[in-house]
Amino acid sequence: MTTGSVADVLATHTGNAVRLGVADAPAAVQVLVAAGFAARDEGGLGVVVDDAPDPALVTKALADHQRYVSWLQPQQADLEDVFLQLTADPVAAPDPTAGDPS
């Protein structure tokens, strides 16, 4: 069971991901992956870096290759995401009584 304010619950389900805008997203993703980041291009939604505890290192890696960030925002889970995580059915254990009735 999860308890707390909405802000607290969202904060506990939010990681270190950031989303950013950059002129050449495919090239930026290549730079970030080469620098050791897990990054992906989400088209018009920007580039997502999944684990960026220090976003300054992301911007530095890009700037070192003349790729400049136009905007950057931390990714936060929304209520729907958290609700779906909390209410997801756990993998059901096999029922030992539902077998061959011999």
C-alpha positions in Angstrom: 0.0 0.0 0.0 1.2 3.5 -0.8 0.3 6.5 1.4 1.2 10.1 1.4 0.4 13.3 -0.5 0.2 13.2 -4.2 3.5 15.1 -4.5 5.2 12.5 -2.2 3.8 9.5 -4.1 4.8 11.0 -7.5 8.3 11.8 -6.1 8.9 8.2 -5.0 8.0 7.0 -8.5 10.2 9.5 -10.4 13.7 8.6 -11.5 16.5 10.7 -12.9 15.3 11.0 -16.5 15.4 14.3 -18.3 13.9 15.4 -21.6 15.7 18.0 -23.7 15.5 19.8 -27.0 18.4 20.0 -29.4 18.7 20.9 -33.1 20.0 17.6 -34.4 18.4 15.0 -32.1 19.8 11.9 -33.9 23.4 13.3 -33.7 22.8 14.3 -30.0 21.7 10.7 -29.2 24.8 9.4 -30.8 27.0 11.8 -28.7 25.1 10.9 -25.5 25.3 7.1 -26.0 29.0 7.4 -26.8 29.4 9.3 -23.5 27.7 6.4 -21.6 24.1 7.8 -21.3 21.0 5.8 -22.1 19.4 8.2 -24.6 16.7 8.0 -27.2 15.2 10.3 -29.7 11.4 10.7 -29.3 10.9 12.7 -32.4 9.1 16.1 -31.9 9.0 15.4 -28.1 12.8 15.7 -27.7 15.6 13.5 -26.6 15.1 11.5 -23.4 18.1 10.6 -21.2 16.9 7.8 -18.8 19.5 8.1 -16.0 20.9 11.6 -15.6 21.4 12.3 -11.9 23.4 15.4 -12.9 21.8 17.1 -16.0 24.8 19.4 -16.2 26.9 16.4 -17.4 24.4 15.8 -20.2 24.6 19.4 -21.4 28.4 19.3 -21.1 28.7 16.1 -23.2 26.6 17.7 -25.9 28.3 21.1 -25.8 31.7 19.4 -26.1 30.5 18.2 -29.5 28.9 21.6 -30.5 25.4 20.3 -29.8 23.6 22.9 -27.7 20.5 22.3 -25.5 17.6 24.6 -26.1 15.5 23.4 -23.2 15.8 20.7 -20.6 13.2 19.4 -18.1 13.2 16.6 -15.5 10.8 13.8 -16.2 8.3 13.2 -13.5 5.8 10.4 -13.3 2.2 11.4 -13.6 -0.7 10.1 -11.6 -1.9 7.7 -14.3 1.6 6.1 -14.5 1.8 5.7 -10.8 -1.8 4.3 -10.6 -1.0 1.7 -13.3 2.1 0.7 -11.5 0.4 0.4 -8.1 -2.6 -1.5 -9.5 -0.8 -3.8 -11.9 -1.6 -7.5 -11.4 1.4 -9.3 -10.0 2.5 -12.4 -11.8 0.1 -15.0 -10.6 1.7 -18.0 -8.9 0.6 -21.4 -10.3 -2.4 -22.8 -8.5 -1.3 -26.2 -7.0 -4.9 -27.4 -6.9 -5.5 -26.7 -10.6 -3.8 -29.7 -12.1 -4.5 -33.1 -13.4 -7.3 -34.6 -11.2 -5.8 -38.0 -10.8 
